[in-house]
């Protein structure tokens, strides 16, 4: 990189920098889309006193997330998310993050994930066996309940199905707080006895109660059940100081994986059922593959590699509606992108949603087209034109878990059911930390 650049990239320059905050709060995706449309692959603006750079080119994103990742830490939103997630993998930094990742990684090896497949399929089948032909259901809520239950059993050998709705509601209330994290004075607002702040604290206490109960029960039994929690309790950092995790560190990792992991997969599945309902030709081909591969039996881990079109449908769904729709980094030192100056402590925003809708890499980007995910099509595009799980040393540790869960759940449900959007149900984006459907997803389930 050159070292002499001092000028900033183009971008919106209102007379009062806080003015950018209002369109951002009103329509986050619309505001960021308009910036890339007007100012290109790299744009600069301010939110109050905070300098922000919107990065929307695969090569620039590669440099930030991979090549020069040591010059960056997580952005302000995830720093504030420590109030919920603590020092878990999603929010921790530096050597501590590397230590925790070493301890957690064995639980997500491919062979171990394959062992989770039976639970994924059995729980999906149990859920849809309770459906009635022609009934309207909130599929978003169903997917949240399902993935929460799967996460509890596969990772912690804890059946939380009876608590799933209560836990899901507590999580939803906690997530809404993050709408305020980009406010310049968010730290001050959080100290005030506002109703939203009190609701967040109650939600966090509810979630903590479940997590600490699971930890305490396992500590007392001292039983190795071969799950993530057993591994974490017994893990020792052989490459570091040889110590294990405290209850608080266990809590933070379990909270992160339990909540962040199930949330993103549930959202991806929800958008997938919506898109299939709107694209009958794709749905028919998807059903044909499921029927041909499974021939009426429930899927297994061995079927995952055979359900290629199903995986392509899931990939295309995450292109159009990436659950983790925005990634933020803070520059630790001065930096340069394409000759433009990025001052230390600046925030860099990279949006999978914006990149996945970029016409340079995805023709007719609003079209739902799983054929974009043939091996040849994937090979023709630059790596960071598609990054629903992030990238570099901070790539989502549960990526392979999510792929397998998504494909196997889709195949299990589609064997017997198809879904149609309830007439008149509004479908709008709610870009919080994740890209939720704002009003849930009311759909009629129809027996095939």
Secondary structure, 3 states (H helix, E strand, C coil): CCCCCCCCCCCCCCCCCCHHHHHHHHCHHHHHHHHHHHHCCEEEEEECCEEEEEECCHHHHHHHHHHCHHHEEECHHHHHCHHHHCCCCCCCCHHHHHHHHHHHHHHHCHHHHHHCHHHHHHHHHHHHHCCCCCCEEEHHHHHHHHHHHHHHHHHHCCCCHHHHHHHHHHHHHHHHHHHHCCCCCHHHHHHCCCHHHHHHHHHHHHHHHHHHHHHHHHHHHCCCCCCHHHHHHHCCCCCCCCCCCCHHHHHHHHHHHHHHHHHHHHHHHHHHHHHHHHCHHHHHHHHHHHHHHHCCCCCCHHHHHHCHHHHHHHHHHHHHCCCCCCEEEEECCCEEECCEEECCCCEEEECHHHHHCCCCCCCCCCCCCHHHHCHHHHHCCCHHHCCCCCCHHHCCCCHHHHHHHHHHHHHHHHCCEEEEECCCCCCCEEECCCEEECCCCEEEEEEC
